[in-house]
Amino acid sequence: MVSVPRLVIAAPASGSGKTTVTAGLMAAFAERGLDVSPHKVGPDYIDPGYHALAISSAASSAGRSRAGGARPGRNLDAYLCGPQRIAPLFLHGAAGCDLALVEGVMGLFDGAAGQGELASTAHVAKLLRAPVVLVVDASSQSRSVAALVHGFASWDPEVRVAGVILNKVGSDRHEAMLREALEGCGVPVLGALRRTREVRAPSRHLGLVPVAERQAEAVDAAAALAARVREGCDLEGLLALARSAPPLSEAAWDPEEEMRRAVEAVPGAAGRGDRAARPVVAVAGGAAFTFSYAEHTELLTAAGARVVPFDPLRDERLPEGTGGLVIGGGFPEVYAPELSANEPLREAVAELAASGAPIAAECAGLLYLARSLDGEPMCGVLTAEARMSERLTLGYREAVAISDTALAAAGTRVRGHEFHRTTIVPGAGAEPAWGLVHPERRTEGFAQGNVHASYLHVHWASVPGAASRFADRCVSPAR
């Protein structure tokens, strides 16, 4: 049994202020010296970046930086990873923390389309047995707030809505009216935050601009959010509520154990113990490639790889000894001219692909491997052209591997998600990466030698064999 003080920060709907309130709470508690573990419900990559920065910058400014470095923001997605992995992944990320804060997704009860509560904030809160604090946009209501909070608190008896933070409050008079209305509904008000234009994160075609693209401004915004929360929230009351969460009986997720099981499940697999040397896996990062799950690096490391980050916007060569390449998601369309101008790196990527080394590319990585992106030359690994589109493609997908690839054996079933406003022609190669089976049936992506390139984002914690398979195909410096 493991006791982790924890809260889920939810809302009745998107746009209520969950991200700003959550980031402000994280920063405010970090300033007080608490080791805060940040988590996000759903597949979103951008919010966890703001969480991690809010905590690290607040702790640093207070002279209380965490030994061993900042905790990464981690996702908890019951669709991608399965409900049975939510508590273990949470315990892995929150190990040793003083407080874990979990930002919800959309409205409290909104989950995977057509699948009931699956992957909703409420579902994750139940799996974690965590108290829920509801962030309510109170800007256009007074007494009606009581009906709204009562409805959310009573809808599902297994979801413990244990507090309310009133957001976008207009005045002292407005706050008094809201508090009076909520007195009889049994859910305490744990904060009231005024309307302000001072703290805003800029958005574009796929949501918030990632923190890696606006580091200095994001640090200032985190400090301002912490100040707002200190002034408007009952931090002691919130901490006491978090500490009321019951112990969890599940075992923490362990990448080493996952790799051991994955290797045992595949006859003839080498495993890390049989490697003469650790292969170098280069992982794209920087402002153009900001989308990744922390568990991917942990799984690759557990599989025996030495993970080395690099920035395609700045680095003209791959890391020394690169035997495999991972290019995740991000916004290459924003940086297409700069990526194209780095011709030495584009050539190095093409040479690596031609050598037979494994390359795993998701979404942004897919675009980077194409011949061109919005007319700008890219790596030319794939005979495909990519461009921006007016159409947003967004949603969960079920898929099956059509052929053996660097990530999956033929027939492997996965769950993933698509999130892009670009298109690539053709949409699939002669050997597609995946056959999508739900909610639509089509082929998608490219399986070309040891190159696996696709729009589909997959969380490797749900298919740990992907990391061991990828690492096993990497070229080791000793080979």
PyMOL commands that set and color helices and strands:
alter all, ss='L'
color gray80, all
select helices_A, chain A and resi 18-31+46-61+78-81+83-94+121-128+144-155+172-182+211-213+215-232+235-243+255-264+272-274+294-302+336-341+343-354+364-369+460-462+465-473
alter helices_A, ss='H'
color red, helices_A
select strands_A, chain A and resi 6-10+36-41+74-76+99-103+132-137+161-169+189-194+203-204+207-208+280-284+306-310+322-327+359-362+372-373+376-377+385-401+413-425+434-438+442-444+446-448+451-454+457-458
alter strands_A, ss='S'
color yellow, strands_A
deselect
rebuild
show_as cartoon
